[in-house]
Amino acid sequence: SSSARTRTVIGRSLAQVPDGPIHFRHRGVTHHAAVEGHQIVLADGRRFDAPSTAASALNGGAAINGWQAWIRDGRTIASIVDGSR
């Protein structure tokens, strides 16, 4: 099922997120990861090409908007990418 609030942002890519640490909080736990070479690398070494897939892997498989979930320096990675356009 799709939500009316769901929107696709054409052209947003991890290639636009500078390498470095990111994190997201879920149920009071902060999950740390890093952007490396256009991928998200989790603390356990798993690599993902998409932020939502990476966040979902840490979220028990539940769907999550990774562009809004992952944070660096108080900003979502979505705002980092969108602000750089």
C-alpha positions as CSV (number, residue, x, y, z in Angstrom):
1,S,0.0,0.0,0.0
2,S,1.2,3.5,-0.8
3,S,0.7,6.6,1.2
4,A,-0.4,9.9,-0.3
5,R,2.5,11.5,1.6
6,T,5.0,9.3,-0.1
7,R,7.1,11.2,-2.6
8,T,10.0,10.2,-4.8
9,V,12.9,12.6,-5.1
10,I,14.4,12.1,-8.5
11,G,18.2,12.3,-8.5
12,R,18.9,12.1,-4.8
13,S,21.9,9.8,-4.4
14,L,24.4,8.8,-1.8
15,A,27.0,10.0,-4.2
16,Q,25.9,13.5,-3.0
17,V,26.5,12.8,0.6
18,P,30.2,13.3,1.6
19,D,31.9,10.4,3.2
20,G,31.8,10.4,7.0
21,P,29.8,9.3,10.0
22,I,26.0,9.2,10.3
23,H,23.6,7.8,12.8
24,F,19.9,7.2,13.5
25,R,17.9,6.6,16.7
26,H,15.3,3.9,17.0
27,R,13.5,3.0,20.2
28,G,16.1,4.8,22.3
29,V,19.1,3.1,20.6
30,T,21.5,5.1,18.5
31,H,22.8,3.2,15.5
32,H,26.1,4.4,14.1
33,A,27.2,3.9,10.5
34,A,29.3,5.7,7.8
35,V,28.9,6.9,4.3
36,E,31.8,5.4,2.3
37,G,32.2,5.4,-1.4
38,H,28.5,6.1,-2.1
39,Q,27.3,3.3,0.3
40,I,26.2,3.2,3.9
41,V,28.4,0.9,6.0
42,L,26.9,-0.3,9.2
43,A,29.0,-0.9,12.4
44,D,28.9,-4.7,11.6
45,G,30.4,-4.2,8.2
46,R,27.2,-4.7,6.1
47,R,27.1,-2.3,3.1
48,F,24.0,-0.8,1.5
49,D,23.4,1.2,-1.6
50,A,20.3,2.9,-0.3
51,P,19.7,4.7,3.0
52,S,16.2,3.2,3.5
53,T,17.5,-0.4,3.1
54,A,20.3,0.3,5.6
55,A,17.9,1.8,8.2
56,S,15.4,-1.0,7.6
57,A,18.1,-3.6,8.3
58,L,18.6,-2.1,11.8
59,N,14.8,-1.6,12.3
60,G,13.8,-5.3,12.2
61,G,13.0,-5.0,8.5
62,A,10.2,-2.4,9.0
63,A,10.0,0.2,6.2
64,I,11.6,3.5,7.1
65,N,12.6,6.6,5.1
66,G,16.3,6.4,5.4
67,W,16.8,9.9,3.8
68,Q,15.0,11.3,6.9
69,A,16.3,8.7,9.4
70,W,20.0,9.1,9.0
71,I,21.5,12.2,10.7
72,R,24.9,14.0,10.5
73,D,25.6,17.0,12.6
74,G,21.9,17.5,13.4
75,R,20.8,17.4,9.8
76,T,19.1,14.6,7.9
77,I,21.1,13.3,4.9
78,A,18.1,14.4,2.8
79,S,18.7,18.0,3.9
80,I,22.4,17.7,3.3
81,V,21.8,16.6,-0.3
82,D,18.9,19.0,-1.0
83,G,20.9,21.9,0.5
84,S,23.8,21.2,-1.8
85,R,21.8,21.5,-5.0
